Amino acid sequence: KLTVEAAVGLENNTGPVNPADSGVKVIVRIRPPNKVGEDGGSVVQKLSNDSLSIAGQTFTFDSVADIESTQIDIFHLIGAPLIENCLAGFNSSVFAYGQTGSGKTYTIWGASNALLEEHDQQGLIPRVCQRLFERVNEEQEKHADKQLVYMCRCSFLEIYNEQITDLLDPNQKNLQIREDIKSGVYVENLTEECVSSMEDVSQLLIKGLSNRRTGSTSVNAESSRSHSVFTCVVESRSKSMADGGVSCLKMSKINFVDLAGSERQKQTGAAGGRLKEAGNINRSLSQLGNLINILAEVSQTGKQRHIPYRDSKLTFLLQESLGGNAKLAMICAVSPAQSCKSETLSTLRFAQRAKAIKNKAVVNEE
Ligand code: ADP
């Protein structure tokens, strides 16, 4: 395995890659009150950059972002380290967790009119992609002597009712999750498109988002009932003349996971087919919650135990991010509203358990 110092791009890099930092980075973002009915003051207060209080309880995370925080602040907290980790060869995943209406989509994608243009309300994914291409170009120029070349490709899928849909080609059939030693966990037959500029990514995002499914419940007319996973794979190949022309290949992945709303089913008034759907959506989410509990326990006690990754599509697909070779960040979005207090507390407890997990990320190279 390559030492981290020797990883491409790190020789002169004072960036935020810290291999010893193996914990899950947990950020809680409190959204501003809505115009309708949420002006009675927030039930959750930011106390400092890493703590907040709700109902007399104090919680501490890596960062707490409140209504003062901008999309650029979130990019600096999560996006910039993600890019440096990726270029250094680490896999990374970012999860957005929280009840419907808490600000997951706003944080991950941005306001609907701000997806592709440079805009204050542009979200994390387009900002990361834009900056990733800039950094790739910088690195290629800086390491021209090593003939360093990067290649990027993207995929975009949705898990709905425990079924996987290829958002870049919804007619794609037989999408099965597979695992092998060489490729790790992957979705067989999933479209992967090569991208070399932000324009290429923009086309994919427009296509993929237009294929996303939304369903309405009584909580929020446009609530997303599905999980989406947007993945960028970055491969680098370099030939070091100093090493007699030996070529080195590194591959790393960034997964952006926009989870379905975490609200409990009874609050959505789901019935019939919707109830079955909610059950399955909750299967992936409750399984995620179970795994977070188990992994936190294993990290704390050091005792090994069986981890049931395969019990849901989401946890099977993301097993490397959850328990293994990946840097993991959780953005937990909460509403300031009194009516959401119990869901906010449940999100904060989830966030607290996630904080206890230790992952062991290593650089992927051949
Ligand atoms: P979710 O994806 O969790 O269902 P959304 O991201 O759609 O929630 O957010 C709900 C509403 O609140 C949207 O109208 C969104 O634009 C707004 N919103 C969420 N977070 C923020 C924020 N930090 N600043 C401004 N508006 C926000």
Residues whose N, C-alpha, C, O or C-beta is under 5 A from the ligand:
A	BS01	ADP	R31 P32 Q99 T100 G101 S102 G103 K104 T105 Y106 T107
